[in-house]
Amino acid sequence: MASSAGTPYRPRIADAELRGCLAAAGAVVIEGPKACGKTRMAQQLAASTVLLDVDIAARQALAVDPALVLAGPRPRLLDEWQVEPALWNQVRRAVDASLEPGQFLLTGSAVPADEADRHTGAGRFSFLRLRPMTLCESGVGQVGVSLAALLEGQPPSCADPGLVVADLAELVCRGGWPAQLDRPLAAACRAARDYLEQVRQVDVQRVDGRRRDPQRLGALLRSLARNVATEVSLSTLAADAGGADGPLDPRTVADHLQALERLMVLENQPAWRPHLRSKAALRQAPRRHFCDPSLAVAALGGSAQRLLNDLEWLGLLFESLVVRDLRVLAQALDGEVFHYRDNYGLEVDAIVQLRDGRWGAIEIKLGPGQVEAAAAGLLRFRQQIDTRRTGEPAFLAVLCGSGYGYQRADGVAVVPVGALGP
């Protein structure tokens, strides 16, 4: 996707996280999918910058005398550092020599093939994950409900942000890519298709130097899009992507998934493992998501109108959008986002759990007409949890596409996604 370097910087929720990381470690590694805004965010705090993916002279200098590349006002930004993995040890040595925090910023859109060297950075490097923008970062709706406040047990109260289903379909198609927020929807959709084409044809080949069939990869991307926000198995993906020619080899599918995860194009939502009152067995399969729902739409050549004609798929894409936003908001609170499912069929779309043990359960529903059933499911779920060992939930909430924010008489919160913020 095209750069947004000529546009004003839009503040990110992760800005404060980055400042904290710089104050604590000699080098900060910002990781995330291409075009999510890593470089722009890092440049707000960097005193100097080296763009390693385009600066051939810098890469040549690195081979001769690494000190030339590391020299400059600090914090020094080394953008797309993974194209020169040997840089890692050079930065580590420079940090050791300085003993000062905030020396380097490294940004990367792929996890290097050999992660062993990364472990030698313990105590010297801090890691920050950046994702595409949330709705509140994009300026959509009006923040009236704080995730932090929900986790403090405060009931929500806010006006209807005014989003309708057609708006949500467009937001899913546009995605949270900074460069696309102010462009026509058709241009944003084209950019998402081009993004996936680059991934399919080029990026997965470069991530570890292994040759992969772009046609098979394209079929897998389409299968993932059809099964977005579900716990689809490896065997199902292999059969679906193989089509009339028979299933793909599961080892091929696993390899392709790993490559896409290393590019951070895919990000699984792990299963939550609480203590239960009953003997129900917990399912451990992750839910599969693209890093942004716009890529799922692009994989199938979709459009906002097509989503409006297929509300079931739109509902899954909406869930994926909300999980994207929850991940950003939870990370800022030192938390993670899980899902829950047991062998009795009881499931919860999102569990936000903080490092200090606080947690909340969320059902994600496109329309307000689904709130009643979702709230009943959350109350049944709470009865399953052994709260003596897991703790009481800080909140139970239904996140929906529209409507007001309030707390029901049964204690379940109702929150419109356009009002949710940090």
N, C-alpha and C positions, 0 to 999 in steps of 0.2 A: 504494500500500500504506500501511497505517496507520503512524503514527509509533511509534517505540519509546522515546520520550523518557522515559517513566515507569519504564523498566527500567534496571538497572545497566549501565554501559558495558562492553562486551566489548572488550578490547584488540585492536588490529589490527596486522598485520605492517607496514602503512604508517605507523604512529605514529612510528617512528624516522625514516622518510624525511621525514615532515612536519617534525619538529624540525630535521633537517638543512637542509631547504629554507628554513625561517624564519631560520636562522642565516646563510644565504647571500644572500638576496634581500630587497628591500624589501616585496614582495608575493608571496604564493603562491596560485596558482590550482589548486583541487582540482576535477577533472572526473571525472564518472562517471555511470552511469545513475541515474535517480530511485530513491530508497529503498534505495540501497546503503550508506548510513551516512555520507555526506560531512559533513552538518551536525553530527551527534553527534561525529565525530572532530575537526572543527575547533573545536567548543566546548570540548574538553578543554584547548586552548591559548589560546583567545580570552579577552580581558579584557572585551570588549563585543560585542554582536551586533545586526545589523539584518536582519530577515527581509523582503527586498524583494518576495517573491511575495505576501505577505499584508499588509504594512505600507503601506497606501495613503498615509498621512500622510508617510511617508519618501519615497515616490515623488513626491509633490507638492512636498515640500521640495527634492528634487533638481532639479526644474525651475526653482525660484526661486533657491536658494543651495546648491550642492553641498557647500559647506563644513559645512553643518549636519548632513548625513548622515555625513560623514567624521569629524566631531568626536566624540571619546569615547576612553576608555581603549584602549590598543593592546597587543597586536594586536587590531584591530577586524575582526570577521567580517561580510562583506557576502554574505548568503546568496541564492542564485539571482540573481546579478548580471546574468545575460544578459537578464533582463526589462527592464533599463535599460542598453543597450549603451554609452550615452554616459558611463556611470560609469567606463569603462576609462581614458579620458584624464584624468579627474579624479583617479583613484588614481595614475596615472603621475606627474602633476604633484606630488601630495602626497609621493610617494616621492622625487622629485627634490629637493623642498624640504627633506626630512628628512635624506636621505643615510644613514639608519640602516636596518639590516636588521629584518625581522620586524614591519613596520608594519600590514600588512593580510592578511587571509585572504579569498579569494573562492571561493565554491563555485558550481558550475553543472552542470546536467543536460542541457545542449544546447550545441553549438558555435554561436556567433552566425552569422547569415547572411553578414555581411561580416567576414571574418577579417583584412582588410588592417590595421585598427587594432591588432590583436594584435601585429603585427610591430614596432610602435613601442615595445613594452615590452621590447625586448631589453636585457638587463643589469639590468633592474628587477624582472622577474617570473620566478618559477620555477613549473614546472608539475608536478603530481602526479596520476596516474591512480588512482582508487579503483574497485574492482570488488566485486561481491558476495563474501561471506565464503567462504574456503576451508574445507575440512573441519576442519583443525586449529584455525582461528579459531573455528569453531562448537562446538568441544569434542567432535567425533566421533573415535572411535578413541583412539589413544595414540601421540604422536610418538616414533618411535624411529630414524628415518632423516632426516638433514639433507641438503637439496639442496646447501647450501654444502660439506658434507663430501664428497659425491659428486664435486663439481667440483674438490675437492682430491685426488681419487683414492683416498679412503678407502672400503674395502669396507663394505657395510651388514651389520648384524646386529640383528635385532629379533624379538620374539614376534609371533604372529598377533594383530592388533587385534580379531579376533572378528566382523568384518562378514561377513554372508552376502548372497547375491544379493537377497533380499527387502529387506534393509536398504538396499542400494544403490539399488534401485528407488524406495524412499521418499525417500532423500536427493536423487535426481534430481528428483523431483516437488516436494519442499519448496524446494529451492534454497538459496542462501546469503544470503537477505534477512534482515537483523538482526531486523526486527520479527516475522518468522514462525518463528523458530527454536524457540520454546517453545509454539507454538500447535498445536492439533490438525491433523493432516495435511490433513483435508478443508478446514479454514479456510485453510491455506496455499495449497492448490490453487485455492481460490476467489479468493484475493488475486492469484494469478498471472494468472488469467483476467481479473479486473477491471483489472489492470495493462495487459494487452494491449489491452483494450477502450478504455481511456483513450488509449493510444498511437494506436490506429486512428482513433478518433473525434475526438480533440482535439489531441494533441501534434504529430502530423505536419502539422496545419494551421497550428499556431502557429510551428513551427520557422523558417519563412521567409515566412509569410504567404500561401503558395500553397495553393490548394484542391486536394485529392486525394480521389479516390473511396474512401470507407471500405470498400466491398464489394471492389473490386479489391485494396486493400491487405490486407484480410483473407485473400483468396485467395493473395496472395503470401506472407503470413506462414505459412499452412498449407503451402505448397510448400517454404518454407525449413525448416520443421519436419520435413517428410518427408525432406529432403536434408541434415539437419544433419551437420556434421563431414565433408562431402564437398566436392569441387571442382566442384560443379554449375555449369554455364555459364549465362550470361544468357539464351541462347535456350531452354535447357531449362526454366528458371524461367518464362519467358514462355509456353511451351506448356503447362506443367503448371498454372500459375495461371489461364490462360485457359479451360481445360476444353473443354466441348462448344461453347462460343461461338467457339472459335478462339483462337490465341495472343494475348496482350497485345502491344502495341507495345513492342519492346525498349527504346525511349527512355523509356517510362513505367516499366518495371521498373527501369531504371538510376536514374531520378529517385527512385522510392520507396526503393530501396536506399540511396541517398545520404542521404535524409532519416532513415532508420532508423539509419544509421551516425552521423549528426550528433547524434541523440538517445542514442547509445551503447547502443542496444538490440541492435545487431549489432556484432560485432568480428571482422573477417577475420583468419585466420592466414596470414601471407605465406609464400611458398615460399623455401626456403634456396638459396643460389647458391654452393656451394663449388667448388673446383678438383677435377676428376676425373682419374683415371688413364686412363680409357677415352674413347671418342668418344660416349658416351651423351649424349643431349640432355636437358636439364633442363626439366621442366614448370614454368611460371610461375604457373599459376592458384592463387589463394588458397583455403584451405578456409573454408567459411562456418560461423560459430557465432553463436548468440544470446549475449548477455553472461552468461546463466545458463541452464542446460539446462531449468530449470522453465518457462521461457517457450515452449520448443519443445513441451513436454508440453501446456501450456495452449492453444497454438494449435490443437492437434488434439483438445482435450477429453479428454486421456488421464488415466490413473490408474496407481497402482502395480501393480494387478492386470493392467491391460492391458499394461504393460511386461513383466510376467512371462510373459504369453502371446505376446509378440513379442520374443524375446531378441536378434534381429538389430538391431531399433531400439534396444533398451535398450543394446546394445553401443556404438552410435554416440552415444547420449546420455551414456553413461559416459565415452566418449572426450572429449566436449565438457566434461564436468565436470572431468576431469583437466587438460585444457588451461586451463580457467579457473583452477584452483589453481596450475598451473605458471606462468602469467602473473604472478600475484601474487608467488609465491616468486622468480621470476627478476627481476622488476622491483626487488625489494629488494636484489638483488645486482648491479644495473646491467646487467641482461640482457634478452633478448627470446626469444620462442618462435616457431619457424618449423616448417614441415613439409618433407619431401623426397619428390620423385617424379621418376623419369626415364622415358624413352621405352621402356625395357625392362620397365617395370612394377614396378621395385623402389621401395618407398616406406617411409618412416619417419614415424610419427605425430607426433613432436615432436622438434625440435632446440632445445636450450637453449644460447644463445650469449651470453657476457658481452662487455662492451666491451673487456676486456683480451685477448680472443681465445680464451679457454678455451671448450670446448663439450662437450656430451654428447648422445647420441642415445637416444631412448626409444620403445619400442613399448608401446601401451596395450591391455591385454586384460582382458576382464571376468572370465574364469575361469582358474584355474591350469593347466587342461588345455591351454591355448594357449601356454604358456610356451616349450615346446621349439621349436615352429615360429617363434615370434617371435625367440628367441635366434639361431636359424640365419639368419634374415633380417638381423638386426643385424650378424652377422659377415660376411655377403656384402656388406652396405652398406659396412662399413669397408674392404673390399678395393677398393671403387670410388673411395674418396676419396684424392686426392693429398695425403697427410699432410705431405709436404715443404713444401707451400705453405699448407695449411689447419691443420696441426698435428695431432698425435694426439688422439683423443677422450679427455677426462678420464674418461669412463665410457660404457658401453653398458648400458642397463637395460630390463627389462620391468616396467612398472607394472601391477599386477593388482588385482582387487577384493578378494582375500583371500589368506591364507597367511602364511608367515614371510618375513622379509627376510634375504637371504644372497647370497653371491657364488658363482656356479657355477665349476666347474673350467676352463671356457673363458673366464673373465673377465667374463661377462655378469652384472650384478647383477639380482636379483629383489626388487622392493619392493612391499609391499601399500599401496594408496593411503591407508588409514587410519593408516599410520605415517609418512607423509611430512610434513615440516615444513621450516622455514627453516634 
